Amino acid sequence: MPQNADTTSEEKPKSSRPKSQTGEASRQWITTPQPIRRLFDKFPLRTYPVNELPQRSPRTCDRNTLWILTTEKGAQLGVPSFNPGCLKWQVYLLFKGIDFVTIPSNNHASPTGALPFLLPASSSKNSGEAVLPVPSIRIERWLREKKTMGRPSDEVSEGRKQHAEATASAKLTSTYKESVDMRYEAYMSLLNCRIRNAYLYSLYLCPPNFASIVLPCYIKPSTSNTLARLALSHQLRAAAETELLKQSPIIDVEAIYRECHKAFEALSNLLGDDKYFFGEETPGLFDASVFAYTHVLLDENLDWKHTRITEGLEQNGNLVEHQKRIMEGWFGNNPQGRTGSHEGLK
C-alpha cells in the first residue's frame, strides 16, 4: 500500500544538521530560479472574472430560470430540451418540485461556456443584489442547500401532485441512497460511455442525422452567416470524433452500436418491473439521466433519419414505458404534449 508523504517523511533518518541550516537549505531548494522569476515578472499571473451573464438576463428575478438548449416556443411551453445534458437537469428540478422557467440559450451565452445553468430567484433579503448563476455541476448541491418547494396545485400535472404527496424523507434521502449504492456508478458509466458514444456518433458523425437534427437545432439558431455555420459544423463533428477517439484508437461503428444495445439491455434488467430505478418510489437523478437520452431518442419531433440507436432502445419495453411515465407525469400539463415542442426547427 502506498504511503502518504507524512508517513514517508517520518521514516527517514533525522538530519544531523542544525535546524537553521536545514531551514536555509529548504528555502534554497524551493526558491524560484531567476530566469523564471524574471519571466513571470514580465507576464504576471492574472485571474479573469467569470463571464458575465447575457445582457437579456435579469439581474434579479422572482423565479428560478434554467437556461437550456430549446426553442422560444419550447421555452414558453416548458417542453423537454432536445439536448440530453440540459434535459437531465430540467427534469431533475421538476422531480424536486422546484418552481422555474426555461429560457432558450446557447453555450456561448453561458458564464461557464456550457449549458445548462441555473439563475436562482432573488431572495427577499437580497432583493437588490445580483444573483450568481449555478452551473450544472453544482445544481445538485444547490438543491441540497435549498428547501424543496412545490409548484402551485393549479400548475402541476397529476403526476407532480402524486410526487408532492410523497414523504419528505424520501425526497431528502433518494439522492444519498443512489450515491452510496455501488451499482449507481457502474450503471451511470453505461450512460456516460457506451450510450453517449453511440449518441455522439449517430447525431454528429452520421450525415443524415446531422442534416435533419444538428443543423436545425444547434447550428442555424446560432448564426445566419454561411461561413460561420460551416465552421461550427466542422467544430461539432471534430469534437464528437475527438471524444470517441478517447475511448478507442479507431472509431468502430459496429462496436459502438453493439455496446450501446448491451447497455440498454443492462439498464432494462436493472429497472425490471419497477416504476423507477433502484426500486425507489420517486424518481431520482439516475432516472433523470436515463430519461435525458431515452426521450431525445424517442421524441417524434426530432427527425432521426438513421435510427439504429433508437431501434436498440425500443427493444426494451420497460425503458420506453419509463420514458412515457416521466413524460406524462412531469410534462403532461403541456397542452400540446409532445406535438410541436420544437416546431420551427425543421
N, C-alpha and C positions, 0 to 999 in steps of 0.2 A: 504494500500500500504506500503510495507516495506520501511524503511528509510535507507539512506546510513549512513556510520559511522560518517561523518562530521556533519550531521543534528542531529544525536542522541547525539553526544558529546556536542553540543551546548545547548541542552535542559537540561542537567544535572546541578544541582546547583554547583556553583563555590566552590572550596575548600577554607577553611579558613586558610590553612597552608601558610607560606611564600613560595615564588616561589622557593627558594633554596631548601627547604625541599621537595617540590613536585617533583622537578627535580631529587633530590637524590633518592626519592622513586621510581621514574620511572626507573632510571638507575639500581637500585637494582632488580626491577621486571623483567627486560629483561636480566639480567646477566645470562650467561650460567652456569648451575651447574658444580661444579668442577669435578665430576666423568665423565661427558660427555665431558668436555673440555679436560681432560687427555686422554680420548679415541680417540678424533679427533686429538690430538697432535701426537698420535702414528700412526693413519691412516688418514693423511690429505686428503682433497678433491682434486681430480686430474681430470682435464678435458682433455680427449683424443682428438686428432685432428680427423678430418673427414677421413674416409678410403680413401686410395689413389686410383687413377684410375687404371684400368687394365694395365699391362705392355705393351700390344699391342696397347693401345690407344695413339694417337698422342698428344703431349703436346701443339702443335699449329697446326691449320688446317685452310684451306681456305674455308671450307664448314661446315655448321652445321651438326652434326652427332647425330642421335637418336638411342640409344641403347635399343633394344627391344627383346622380345622372338620371334624368327623366325629361319629359316634355312639359311645356307650360300647362297644357290641358291635363296631363297626368298628375302634375303637382296640385292643381286645383281639385281634382277628384280624389287625390290621395291613393292612387293606384300603385301597385308594386313597381319598383325600379326595374329597368331592363338589365342592370348590372349586378352580378352576384355579390360583389363586395359592398355595394350600397344597400342592396335588398336585405342582406343579413342583419344589419343594424336597424334598418327601417322596421322590419317585422319584430325584432327583439324588443325594441322600445314599445311596440304595441303589446307584446306579451307582458311587459312590466307595467302596463297601464299608464304610460307617460303620455301626457297631452302635448302634441306637437303638430306642426305643419311642415310640409316638404317644399323645398324651393329648388328649381332646376339650376344646375351649375355644371362646371367642368373642373378638371384638375388644376388648370391654370389660375382659377379663382380661389383655390383653397389656400389657406395660410400655410399648410404643411406640404402643398404640392400634390395632395391626393384626396380623393373623396371616399367616404362621406366625412363631414364634420358637423358637429352639433353646436348651435349657438343657444345657450341656455336663456331662459326667460329672466328678466331683471327682477330681483327681489325687492320688496317694499323698502327694506333698509338701505339698499344701494340703488335706488331708482335712478339717480342721476349719474351713476358711474357706468362706463362702458364694460360690457361683459366680455370675457375671454372665450374664444372658441375651444371646443373639446374635440380633439382628433379621435378617429375611430379606435385607436389602440387604448384610449383612456375612457371610452364610453362606459364600459362595464364598471370601472372604478367609480365613475361619476354616479352611476346608478346605485352603487352600494352606499355612497355617501348621501344620497338623496332619499327622502321619504317617498315611498311609492304613492302616487296619486292616480286615481282612475278618471276616465272621461265621464262627463255627464251622461246620465242614463239615456237621454234622448239622442245622443250622438253615437252610441255604440251599437254594434250588431248583437244578435242573440248570443253568439259565441263569446264575445267580450263580456257580456253580462254574466255568463256562466263562469268565466275566468275570474271576474271580480268577486264572485261569491266563494272562491277557493280560500282556504285558510291562509292567514298572513305568514304563518311559519313555513308553509310550502313555498311561498314566494321567496322568502329570505334564504331558505336552505337549498333550493334547487341548484343554484349555480355552484355552491360549495360541494354538494354531493357529486356533481359531474367532475369537478376539478380533482377530487380525491379518488375517483374511480379510475383504476389502471386502464380500463378499456377505453376511456374517453380519449386519451391522447392517441392511442393506437388507431381508433376509428376516425379520429379527426385527420390523421395523416392520409387516410384514404381520400378524403375530400381535398386536402391541400396539395396532394401529389398526383395520385392516379386520375381522379376525376377532373381536377383542374388542368392537368396536362392535356387530356382529351378535349376539354372545353377550349383551351387556348388554340390547339391545332385546328379544331373544327371551325372555330369562329374566325381566326385571323389568317390561317395558312391554307384554308380551303376556299378557293376563289369564289365559288357560288355563294357561300355564306358571307364572305367578306363583302360582296357586292350587295346582297339583299339585307344585311343587318348592320355591319360595321359602317358602311358608307352613310346610310340614312340616320343611324343612331348616334354615331360618335364623331364622324368627320364633317358632314355637311352642316350640322348645327354649330360647329366650332368656327368655321370660316367660310366665306364665299369666294375667296381667292383660289383660282385653279391651281396655281403653283404651290400654294400653302397646303391645299388638300392632298396634292401628290406627295409632298414632303411628309405630311402627317401619316399618310397611308404607309409610306416606307418605314417610318419610325415605329408604327404599331406592329407591322409584320416583323421587323428586325427585333423588337423587344420580345415578341412571342417566341421567335426562333431562339433567341438567347436563353430564355427561361427553359425551354425544352432541352437545349444542349447542356444545361447544368445537370440534368438527370442522366444523360447518356451521350456518348461521343457522336452518335448519329441519331437522326430522327426516324425511328422505325414506326411507321404509321400503324401497321398491323399490331405490333406490340402495344402501342399506346391505347388503341381501342380495346384490345383483349384485356389489358389490365383494368381499364375503366369499367368494362362489363363485369369483371370479377368483383370490383369494388362495390358496384351497385348490388350485386348478389349478396355480398357480405353485409351491407347495410340493411338489406331486406331481411336477412336472417336475424340480425340484431333487433330490428323492430318487431318482427314476428306478428302476433295478433294484438299488440299493444297499440294504444292511440298515439303515444309519444315515446320517444327513445328513452332507454334505460328504465322503463316501467314507471315513469313519472306521471302524475295525474295532470300536471300542467306542462306546457311546452317550455323548453329552456334554450340555452344558447346553441346546443347541438342541433336541436330541431330547426332553429333559425338558419344555421349553417347549411343543413341539408336542403331546406326549402329554397334557399337562395339559388341553388343550382337547379333543383327539380322544376321550380316554377319557370325559370328563364328557358329551360329546355322544352317545357310543355306549353308555354304561352303561345296561343294561336295567333296573337298579333305580331309575333316575331316570325318572319318568313324564312324558316330554316329550309334551305334547298337540299343540302346534304344532311341526311337525318340518321346517320349511323349511330351517333352517340345517343340520340333520342330513342332509337329502337332498342338499344340496350337497357335504357331506363324503363321503358314501357313493358318489358318482360317481367318486371317486379311489381305486381299489382298493389301490394301494400304501400310501396313508396308513392305510387300515383295517388292512392287514397289519402295518404298523409299530406300530400300537396293540396288536394282538394279540400281536406278538412281545415287546414290552416287558411286557405284562400277564402272559403266560405265563412269561417269563424271570425277572421280579423280584417277582411276586406269586403265582407258581404254587404256593408252599408253603401258601397259604391252603386248608384242606381243603374249604371251601365255594366256592372260586373266586370268581366274581363274584356268585353267588347269595347273597342275604342280607347283602350288605355294608352295606346301610343299612336293615336290617329295623327296622320300628317307626316309620319316618318317615311312611309313608302312612296 
